[in-house]
Amino acid sequence: MKSAKRTKIVKSRFNETEIELLRANANGDPLGAFLRNVGLGNTIKEVFKIKKMYVPIDPDLSYELHKLGQNLNQIARKVNQDSKSGKSPELFQILSGISRVEKTLNEIKEAHTYDRKVF
């Protein structure tokens, strides 16, 4: 079945951020086709896959954060091993500090991510 020719025009205004998000969500498809699919009742999940997107950051910063996370995991593993053998009395303070650093790392990561959704 041949679809009817499209003769009607609908104009919309978007700010720069909205256009960037629309283009990212369209996955390379023309914006008109993408907006038509979403607007005509296809759910967003049917039009594209929702996934986490990461804001570009300095690769050196990313590398250092990754190394820091690895070091924290090694420290936590050692502290847990020592706690099972009863070696260190200040384990609670160490684990509390590790928890705070881990929370800070997660906040940094969250600040540099966003969900790819349209509306």
C-alpha positions, 0 to 999 in steps of 0.5 A, spaced: 500 500 500 502 506 497 502 512 503 499 518 501 503 524 499 505 528 505 503 536 504 502 539 510 508 542 514 508 543 522 513 548 524 516 547 531 522 551 535 527 548 539 533 550 543 540 548 542 540 543 547 533 540 545 536 539 538 542 536 540 538 531 544 533 530 538 539 528 533 542 523 538 535 520 540 534 519 532 540 515 531 542 518 525 535 518 522 532 524 519 529 528 525 522 529 521 521 521 520 523 521 528 518 526 530 513 523 526 514 516 529 514 519 536 508 523 535 504 518 531 504 514 537 510 509 537 513 509 544 520 512 544 522 505 546 520 502 539 523 508 536 530 507 539 533 504 545 534 508 551 541 507 554 546 511 558 550 516 554 556 519 557 558 527 557 565 527 554 570 528 559 578 529 559 581 522 558 586 523 563 581 525 568 577 518 566 583 514 567 585 517 574 578 516 576 578 509 574 585 508 577 582 511 584 576 506 583 581 500 583 585 502 588 579 503 593 577 496 591 584 493 593 583 497 599 576 495 601 578 487 599 584 488 604 580 491 610 575 486 609 580 480 609 583 483 615 577 484 619 575 477 618 582 475 622 581 481 627 587 484 625 585 492 625 581 495 630 580 502 626 576 498 620 570 502 621 573 508 620 577 506 614 570 503 611 567 509 612 572 513 609 572 508 603 564 509 603 565 517 602 570 516 597 566 511 593 560 516 594 564 522 591 566 518 585 559 516 584 557 523 584 562 525 579 560 519 574 553 521 575 554 528 573 557 526 567 552 522 565 544 522 562 539 518 560 538 518 552 530 520 553 526 525 549 520 527 553 
